[in-house]
Amino acid sequence: MERFRRYRELLEAKRLELERKQKVEGLDEVTPSHDAGDVAAANGHKEMVAMFQNMRTNLLHFVNLALDRIADDTYATCFHCEEPISEKRLNAVPEALLCIQCQEALDRGQLEAPELGALSA
């Protein structure tokens, strides 16, 4: 029995949902208009869609990294301090790469965020 099977299943479901939302959101087009208010609203809508797509892309990257870490048996180990990530944290954030102490230090600006490229296998 795989040690992190439940987390792998949660992460795979999350990946599928994120991919589905990205495809659906990409189809959401606003009808062109010549009215200045409509154009401004459409531009605001496009900016929001782009922001959400960027957030989903980043989250998808972290989900994929977590799945890679399950595969190479480094899942549930903090990327920074190499201490175990608590089950409570993984239940809340299965794609977590940092233990709660390192995440809090990062949030306070006391720890430099790792480069996403450095996290890739």
Secondary structure, 3 states (H helix, E strand, C coil): CCCCHHHHHHHHHHHHHHHHHHHHHHCCCCCCCCCHHHHHHHHHHHHHHHHHHHHHHHHHHHHHHHHHHHHCCCCCECCCCCCECCHHHHHHCCCCCCCHHHHHHHHCCCCCCCCHHHHCC
